[in-house]
Amino acid sequence: MDIVGFLKSQFICHLLICYIFIASGLIINFIQLLTLILWPINKQLFRRINCRLAYCISSQMVMLLEWWSGTDCTLYTDPESYHKYGKENAIVILNHNFEIDFLCGWNFCERFGVLGSSKVLAKKELSYMPIIGWMWYFLEIVFCKRKWEEDRKTVMQKLLNLRDYPENFWFLIHCEGTRFTEQKHEISMQVAEAKGLPKLKYHLLPRTKGFAVTVQCLRNVVSAVYDSTLNFRNNENPTLLGVLNGKKYHADLYVRQVIHILIPFWHTGLRIPLEEVPEDEQECSNWLHKLYQEKDAFQEEYYRTGTYPAVPIVPPRRPWTLLNWLFWALLLLYPLFKLLINMINSGSSLTLASFAFVIVMASVGVRWMIGVTEINKGSTYGNNDNKQKQK
């Protein structure tokens, strides 16, 4: 291991990175709170400011993937559609198989300039999570309780509020509703058999109601659907802890268009114009199920050949994530080191013990935040209690 790799694996470096993220995140959350005064005066200005503030937080995570870990991200797509990415509103359908698939989705957004304004359909519990959850609140992220009878009205209202959003945005959605595990897959395929649906090998059955409502509410606002499938080469099993340790991964992201979803297997371009997605809820449900059958076939092809049937493109890495992190590092590390030197010079045992206690608590907090992304600590959504609810 070289000296740089050794340093990246050291706990003290992780602690400093996490200190910068937590301290800057809380500062930004406080500034976001102050911007609420703008909402009744100038809603669009409030939104534009919060897009920039949110970028200051989420880009730090992307910096870890791009610059700290050095992970390679190759996009497989149609060159004719490539130039439209970032220049239109889009719904992005993502598979949910890896611990850092959300981070790769953010990386995709960053490369095309929509990271600060990107939206997701997220579980309500995340809205209470400091920094990212609070950031999402000010970004008007759509939260749901995963109880459709309670969620439908709220989700529709939140989506309709985005119809006049002043920035180009991508709405990222994991239609499977939860991260893939073998147990959830087994239960999901039992539901498929009970409903007479074709079984999937590499995905859970998509939950169609949220997608159908998203399409319904954002029609004439969103131009296209990007069907995106993420994989990692050489059977890599990426984790956020691995990224923090500076481990380099090799991500392949396939973005495709289905020219006519009813044609068997794949018949592809890259963008799916939204007008091709049916408006009727049942027809939209059938459309999404067929999309996932084709998505499964592409996954099979990737495992067999190690590549996707499209042109590989590496979108240029932008410097702004690194510059943003360096700004916050310079702003926050100086007072931290000055405080630490003063505490050491004071010679007070109580002061040093208090500082050590803060370090320990910060370490526990960081480990908890990383644990949120771990598959073995994921939600139980999709297990037996939801077996009969899958749509």
C-alpha positions in Angstrom: 0.0 0.0 0.0 1.4 3.5 -0.9 1.5 6.3 1.6 -1.6 8.0 0.1 -3.6 4.7 0.4 -2.3 4.3 3.9 -3.4 7.7 5.0 -6.8 7.2 3.5 -7.4 4.1 5.6 -6.5 5.9 8.9 -9.2 6.6 11.4 -8.0 10.2 12.1 -8.5 11.1 8.4 -12.0 9.6 8.5 -12.8 11.6 11.7 -11.6 14.9 10.1 -13.7 14.2 7.0 -16.8 13.4 9.1 -16.1 16.5 11.3 -16.1 18.7 8.2 -19.3 17.1 6.8 -21.2 17.2 10.1 -20.1 20.8 11.1 -20.7 22.2 7.6 -24.0 20.3 7.3 -25.4 21.7 10.5 -24.3 25.2 9.6 -26.0 24.9 6.2 -29.1 23.4 7.8 -29.3 26.5 10.0 -28.9 28.8 7.0 -31.7 26.8 5.3 -33.9 27.4 8.3 -33.3 31.2 8.0 -34.3 31.1 4.3 -37.8 30.2 5.3 -38.5 33.9 5.6 -38.2 34.1 1.8 -40.9 31.5 1.1 -43.9 33.9 1.4 -42.0 36.7 -0.2 -40.3 35.0 -3.2 -40.8 31.2 -3.3 -38.6 30.8 -6.4 -35.7 32.6 -4.8 -36.0 30.4 -1.8 -35.8 27.4 -4.1 -32.8 28.6 -6.0 -30.9 29.4 -2.8 -31.7 26.0 -1.3 -30.5 24.2 -4.4 -27.1 25.8 -3.9 -27.1 25.1 -0.1 -28.1 21.5 -0.7 -25.3 21.2 -3.2 -22.8 22.2 -0.5 -23.9 19.1 1.5 -24.5 16.4 -1.1 -21.4 17.3 -3.2 -19.2 16.4 -0.2 -20.5 12.8 -0.4 -19.9 12.8 -4.2 -16.4 14.2 -3.6 -15.6 11.1 -1.5 -16.6 8.9 -4.4 -15.0 10.9 -7.2 -11.8 12.3 -5.6 -11.1 10.4 -2.3 -12.0 6.9 -3.5 -11.2 7.6 -7.2 -14.1 5.3 -8.2 -14.5 5.1 -12.0 -18.0 5.7 -13.3 -18.7 4.7 -16.9 -22.0 5.6 -18.5 -23.4 3.4 -21.2 -25.8 5.3 -23.3 -26.8 6.6 -26.7 -24.7 9.5 -27.9 -27.8 11.0 -29.6 -29.5 11.3 -26.2 -26.4 12.2 -24.2 -26.5 15.9 -25.0 -30.0 16.2 -23.5 -28.9 15.0 -20.0 -29.0 17.8 -17.5 -30.9 20.1 -19.9 -34.4 18.7 -19.2 -36.5 17.4 -16.3 -36.5 13.7 -16.0 -37.7 10.7 -14.0 -34.8 8.4 -13.3 -35.6 4.8 -12.5 -32.8 3.1 -10.5 -32.2 -0.4 -9.4 -31.6 -0.8 -5.6 -29.0 -3.6 -5.1 -25.9 -1.9 -3.6 -25.1 0.1 -0.5 -23.8 3.1 -2.4 -26.3 3.0 -5.3 -27.7 6.3 -4.0 -24.2 7.8 -4.1 -23.7 6.7 -7.7 -27.0 8.2 -8.6 -25.8 11.5 -7.1 -22.6 11.2 -9.0 -24.6 10.8 -12.2 -26.6 14.0 -11.2 -23.3 15.9 -10.5 -21.7 15.1 -13.8 -24.7 16.7 -15.6 -25.2 19.7 -13.2 -28.4 18.7 -11.5 -27.2 17.5 -8.1 -28.4 20.4 -6.1 -31.9 20.2 -7.5 -32.3 16.4 -7.7 -35.4 14.9 -6.0 -36.2 11.5 -4.6 -39.2 9.6 -3.2 -37.9 8.8 0.3 -39.3 7.1 3.4 -40.6 9.5 6.0 -38.1 8.4 8.7 -35.2 10.0 6.7 -36.8 13.4 7.1 -35.8 13.3 10.8 -32.1 12.5 10.0 -29.8 15.5 10.7 -28.0 17.1 7.8 -29.2 15.1 4.8 -32.8 14.5 6.0 -33.2 18.2 7.0 -31.6 19.3 3.7 -34.1 17.3 1.8 -37.0 19.0 3.7 -35.9 22.4 2.3 -35.5 20.8 -1.1 -39.2 19.8 -1.1 -38.3 16.1 -1.3 -41.3 13.8 -1.4 -41.5 11.7 1.8 -43.9 8.8 2.3 -44.8 6.5 5.1 -45.1 3.4 2.8 -48.8 3.1 3.6 -50.4 4.0 0.4 -53.8 4.8 1.8 -52.2 7.5 3.9 -49.5 8.5 1.4 -51.5 9.0 -1.8 -52.9 12.5 -1.1 -49.6 13.8 0.5 -47.4 12.4 -2.3 -49.7 13.9 -5.0 -49.7 17.3 -3.4 -45.9 17.3 -3.0 -45.4 16.3 -6.6 -47.8 18.9 -7.9 -45.9 21.5 -6.0 -42.9 20.7 -8.2 -44.6 21.7 -11.4 -43.3 25.3 -11.2 -39.9 24.4 -9.9 -37.4 27.0 -11.3 -34.4 24.6 -11.8 -34.0 21.6 -14.0 -34.3 18.5 -11.8 -34.1 14.8 -11.9 -36.6 12.8 -9.9 -34.8 9.6 -8.7 -37.0 6.7 -7.8 -36.3 3.2 -6.7 -39.5 1.5 -7.9 -38.7 -1.7 -5.9 -39.3 0.3 -2.8 -36.5 -1.3 -0.8 -33.0 -2.6 -1.3 -32.6 -6.1 -2.8 -31.9 -9.0 -0.4 -32.4 -12.7 -1.0 -35.1 -12.9 1.6 -37.1 -10.0 0.1 -36.5 -11.4 -3.4 -38.0 -14.8 -2.4 -41.1 -13.1 -0.9 -41.4 -10.8 -3.9 -41.3 -13.8 -6.3 -44.0 -15.5 -4.3 -46.2 -12.4 -4.9 -45.3 -12.6 -8.6 -46.4 -16.2 -8.8 -49.7 -15.4 -6.9 -50.5 -12.6 -9.3 -49.5 -14.4 -12.5 -46.5 -12.1 -13.2 -43.3 -13.2 -14.8 -40.6 -13.8 -12.2 -37.5 -11.6 -12.0 -34.0 -13.0 -11.2 -32.2 -9.8 -10.2 -34.9 -7.4 -9.1 -37.8 -7.2 -6.8 -41.3 -6.6 -8.3 -41.7 -2.9 -8.9 -44.2 -1.1 -6.7 -46.2 0.6 -9.4 -48.5 3.0 -7.5 -45.9 5.5 -6.6 -44.4 5.5 -10.1 -47.9 5.9 -11.7 -48.7 8.9 -9.5 -45.3 10.5 -10.2 -45.9 10.2 -13.9 -49.4 11.5 -13.6 -48.4 14.6 -11.5 -45.3 15.5 -13.4 -46.6 15.0 -17.0 -45.9 18.0 -19.1 -43.2 19.0 -16.6 -40.9 16.1 -17.0 -39.7 15.4 -20.6 -38.4 11.8 -20.3 -37.8 8.7 -18.2 -34.2 7.4 -17.9 -34.2 3.7 -17.1 -30.9 3.3 -15.3 -29.2 0.0 -14.2 -26.1 0.1 -12.0 -23.5 -2.7 -11.7 -20.0 -3.0 -10.5 -17.2 -4.8 -12.3 -15.5 -8.0 -11.1 -18.3 -8.8 -8.6 -17.3 -5.8 -6.4 -19.4 -5.3 -3.3 -19.1 -1.5 -2.7 -19.8 0.0 0.7 -19.7 3.5 2.1 -17.1 2.4 4.6 -15.0 1.2 1.7 -15.3 4.5 -0.1 -14.3 6.3 3.2 -11.2 4.0 3.3 -10.3 5.2 -0.2 -11.1 1.9 -1.9 -11.6 2.3 -5.7 -14.6 0.7 -7.3 -15.6 0.5 -11.0 -19.2 1.4 -11.6 -21.1 0.8 -14.9 -24.3 2.7 -15.3 -26.6 1.9 -18.2 -29.2 4.4 -19.2 -31.7 3.4 -21.9 -34.8 4.2 -23.8 -37.3 1.5 -24.8 -38.7 2.6 -28.1 -41.8 0.5 -27.6 -42.1 -1.2 -24.3 -44.4 -3.9 -25.6 -41.8 -5.3 -27.9 -40.2 -8.4 -26.3 -36.7 -8.3 -24.9 -34.8 -5.1 -25.8 -35.3 -2.7 -28.6 -33.5 0.3 -27.3 -32.4 3.9 -27.7 -31.8 5.9 -24.6 -34.4 8.4 -23.5 -38.0 7.3 -22.9 -40.2 10.3 -23.9 -42.8 10.6 -21.1 -45.6 10.6 -23.7 -44.8 6.9 -24.3 -45.7 6.1 -20.7 -49.4 5.3 -20.4 -51.6 7.7 -18.3 -54.0 5.1 -17.1 -52.9 3.6 -13.7 -53.3 0.0 -14.7 -51.7 0.4 -18.1 -48.8 2.3 -16.4 -48.5 -0.6 -14.0 -48.3 -3.1 -16.9 -45.8 -0.8 -18.6 -43.5 -0.7 -15.5 -43.7 -4.5 -15.1 -42.6 -5.0 -18.7 -39.8 -2.5 -18.2 -38.5 -4.5 -15.2 -38.6 -7.7 -17.2 -36.4 -6.1 -19.8 -34.3 -4.6 -17.0 -33.8 -8.1 -15.7 -32.7 -9.3 -19.2 -30.1 -6.6 -19.3 -28.8 -7.6 -15.9 -28.5 -11.1 -17.2 -26.5 -9.9 -20.2 -24.2 -7.9 -18.0 -23.4 -10.8 -15.8 -22.7 -12.9 -18.9 -20.6 -10.5 -20.9 -19.4 -7.8 -18.4 -20.7 -5.0 -20.5 -23.9 -3.3 -21.7 -25.2 -3.0 -25.3 -24.5 0.7 -25.7 -21.6 3.1 -26.2 -19.4 3.6 -23.1 -18.9 7.3 -22.2 -17.1 8.7 -19.2 -18.7 12.1 -18.4 -16.1 14.7 -17.4 -15.5 15.0 -13.7 -16.2 18.6 -12.6 -14.0 20.4 -10.0 -16.8 21.9 -8.0 -17.2 19.0 -5.5 -13.5 19.1 -4.6 -13.5 22.9 -4.4 -16.6 23.0 -2.2 -15.0 20.4 0.2 -11.7 22.4 0.3 -13.6 25.6 1.2 -15.3 23.9 4.1 -12.1 22.2 5.2 -10.1 25.5 5.3 -13.0 27.2 7.1 -13.5 24.5 9.8 -10.1 22.8 10.4 -8.3 26.0 11.5 -10.5 26.7 14.5 -10.5 23.0 15.4 -6.7 22.7 15.5 -6.5 26.0 17.4 -8.9 24.8 20.0 -7.1 21.5 20.3 -3.7 23.3 20.8 -5.2 25.6 23.4 -6.7 22.6 25.3 -3.4 20.8 25.3 -1.6 23.9 26.5 -4.1 24.3 29.3 -3.0 21.0 30.8 -6.5 20.5 32.3 -7.4 16.8 32.7 -11.1 17.6 32.7 -10.8 19.6 29.4 -8.9 16.8 27.7 -11.3 14.2 29.0 -14.2 16.3 27.7 -12.6 16.5 24.3 -12.0 12.8 24.2 -15.6 12.2 25.1 -16.7 14.4 22.2 -14.4 12.5 19.8 -15.9 9.2 20.9 -19.5 10.4 20.5 -18.7 11.8 17.1 -17.2 8.4 16.1 -20.4 6.7 17.3 -22.5 9.2 15.4 -20.5 8.7 12.2 -20.7 4.9 12.4 -24.5 5.2 12.9 -24.9 7.3 9.8 -22.8 4.8 7.8 -24.9 2.0 9.2 -28.0 3.5 7.6 -26.6 2.6 4.2 -25.7 -1.0 5.1 -27.8 -3.8 3.5 -27.8 -6.0 6.5 -29.2 -3.1 8.6 -31.7 -2.0 6.0 -35.5 -1.7 6.6 -37.8 -4.7 6.8 -40.0 -3.2 4.2 -40.7 -5.9 1.6 -40.6 -8.8 4.1 -43.6 -10.9 5.3 -45.6 -8.0 6.7 -45.8 -6.5 3.2 -46.2 -9.7 1.3 -49.8 -9.2 0.2 -49.4 -5.4 -0.4 -47.1 -5.5 -3.3 -48.5 -3.8 -6.4 
